[in-house]
């Protein structure tokens, strides 16, 4: 009967390609996460604020609504 160490060693030898692939996938995943984290930290800036006056928005909405309504009426008359 083989010792436990020899059995582990034999398993590693038999699955060497799979172990190398697994290590490669883990390293690439960690590298991708680290790069994304660094890029996100660099982009931590004050967000853009969009300001508008509600009465101007209402006027624009009404003007667009009337323009669309008029063109609809003209097409279907």
C-alpha positions in Angstrom: 0.0 0.0 0.0 1.3 3.4 -1.0 1.8 6.1 1.5 -0.6 9.1 1.5 2.2 11.4 0.3 2.9 9.1 -2.7 -0.8 9.0 -3.5 -1.1 12.8 -3.5 2.1 13.1 -5.6 0.7 10.6 -8.1 -2.6 12.4 -8.3 -0.8 15.7 -8.9 1.3 14.2 -11.7 -1.8 12.6 -13.3 -3.7 15.9 -13.2 -0.9 18.3 -13.9 -2.5 19.9 -17.0 -5.8 20.6 -15.2 -4.0 22.0 -12.2 -2.0 24.4 -14.4 -5.2 25.5 -16.2 -6.9 26.1 -12.9 -4.1 28.2 -11.6 -4.0 30.2 -14.9 -7.7 30.9 -14.7 -7.5 32.0 -11.1 -4.5 34.3 -11.8 -6.3 35.9 -14.8 -9.4 36.4 -12.8 -7.5 38.1 -10.0 -5.6 40.3 -12.4 -8.8 41.3 -14.2 -10.5 42.2 -10.9 -7.4 44.2 -9.7 -7.3 46.1 -13.0 -11.1 46.9 -12.8 -10.7 48.0 -9.2 -7.9 50.3 -10.0 -9.7 51.8 -13.0 -12.8 52.3 -10.9 -10.8 54.1 -8.2 -9.4 56.5 -10.8 -12.9 57.3 -12.1 -14.2 58.2 -8.7 -15.1 61.8 -9.5 -18.0 64.0 -8.7 -21.0 62.8 -10.7 -22.4 65.1 -13.4 -25.5 67.0 -12.1 -28.2 67.8 -14.6 -30.3 70.8 -13.5 -33.5 72.0 -15.1 -36.4 74.1 -14.2 -39.6 72.2 -14.0 -41.7 74.9 -15.8 -39.2 74.8 -18.8 -39.6 71.0 -18.9 -43.3 71.3 -18.9 -43.3 73.9 -21.7 -41.0 71.7 -23.8 -43.1 68.6 -23.2 -46.3 70.5 -24.2 -44.7 71.9 -27.3 -43.5 68.4 -28.4 -46.8 66.9 -27.6 -48.7 69.5 -29.7 -46.2 69.0 -32.6 -46.7 65.3 -32.6 -50.5 65.6 -32.1 -50.7 68.1 -35.1 -48.7 65.8 -37.4 -50.9 62.9 -36.4 -54.1 64.8 -37.1 -52.7 66.0 -40.5 -51.8 62.4 -41.5 -55.2 61.0 -40.5 -57.4 63.8 -41.8 
